[in-house]
Amino acid sequence: EAGVTQFPSHSVIEKGQTVTLRCDPISGHDNLYWYRRVMGKEIKFLLHFVKESKQDESGMPNNRFLAERTGGTYSTLKVQPAELEDSGVYFCASSQLVAGGISTNEKLFFGSGTQLSVL
Amino acid sequence: AQSVTQPDIHITVSEGASLELRCNYSYGATPYLFWYVQSPGQGLQLLLKYFSGDTLVQGIKGFEAEFKRSQSSFNLRKPSVHWSDAAEYFCAVVPYGQNFVFGPGTRLSVLP
């Protein structure tokens, strides 16, 4: 079974440019999460999709970030325009949709992340 | 403020030595507790988790963790470290009804 895959693994862009990160969750996983780790700090929650709907986007830092999950399969996270402080590692995670809260988090699978460097 | 702390940013141990990575949380109620590891170029891999019951939890790769309610701690231990254990380790909590909250991570280096 394929795991959570993220593309690209690394991205180096200049300030002001646009970057789109992609996440392919494990097949059948309705829950999809984006996290990021900036400047060696803690990993922080960005948002949560259930299928194609945004369940919780309270962690999105500002309107330069746009996440989509058309069709409820893969997801993209676009940063436009990118700023220096956006540099970091962006993680995607997925899990099956199970009734009850913690079950979804118990079986959360993470991708290897996208290392974004904004120069 | 509610948070997860990992006091040690970087730890270096010799291969074969014992290891303890510290994790403390500050939440009113006991959250669900996790330890993840990230090896270079890899994703976050779950080592172990605590929901309830026995406070000593066994995980993969020979790791264990002990939940101590009185100290709000969930420290990770391994009796004998292998060179392949060199990685970054993250403690995480899931407060009831909320998403994951991660600690800042502890980087482990292993000397031959």
HADDOCK unambig.tbl for C-alpha pairs under 7 A between the chains (distance, minus, plus):
assign (segid A and resid 41 and name CA) (segid B and resid 104 and name CA) 5.23 0.50 0.50
assign (segid A and resid 42 and name CA) (segid B and resid 102 and name CA) 5.90 0.50 0.50
assign (segid A and resid 42 and name CA) (segid B and resid 103 and name CA) 5.38 0.50 0.50
assign (segid A and resid 42 and name CA) (segid B and resid 104 and name CA) 3.81 0.50 0.50
assign (segid A and resid 42 and name CA) (segid B and resid 105 and name CA) 6.71 0.50 0.50
assign (segid A and resid 43 and name CA) (segid B and resid 102 and name CA) 5.54 0.50 0.50
assign (segid A and resid 43 and name CA) (segid B and resid 104 and name CA) 6.89 0.50 0.50
assign (segid A and resid 44 and name CA) (segid B and resid 101 and name CA) 6.83 0.50 0.50
assign (segid A and resid 44 and name CA) (segid B and resid 102 and name CA) 6.85 0.50 0.50
assign (segid A and resid 101 and name CA) (segid B and resid 97 and name CA) 6.41 0.50 0.50
assign (segid A and resid 110 and name CA) (segid B and resid 43 and name CA) 5.68 0.50 0.50
assign (segid A and resid 110 and name CA) (segid B and resid 44 and name CA) 5.49 0.50 0.50
assign (segid A and resid 111 and name CA) (segid B and resid 43 and name CA) 4.82 0.50 0.50
assign (segid A and resid 111 and name CA) (segid B and resid 44 and name CA) 6.95 0.50 0.50
assign (segid A and resid 112 and name CA) (segid B and resid 41 and name CA) 6.45 0.50 0.50
assign (segid A and resid 112 and name CA) (segid B and resid 42 and name CA) 4.72 0.50 0.50
assign (segid A and resid 112 and name CA) (segid B and resid 43 and name CA) 3.35 0.50 0.50
assign (segid A and resid 112 and name CA) (segid B and resid 44 and name CA) 6.78 0.50 0.50
assign (segid A and resid 113 and name CA) (segid B and resid 43 and name CA) 6.33 0.50 0.50
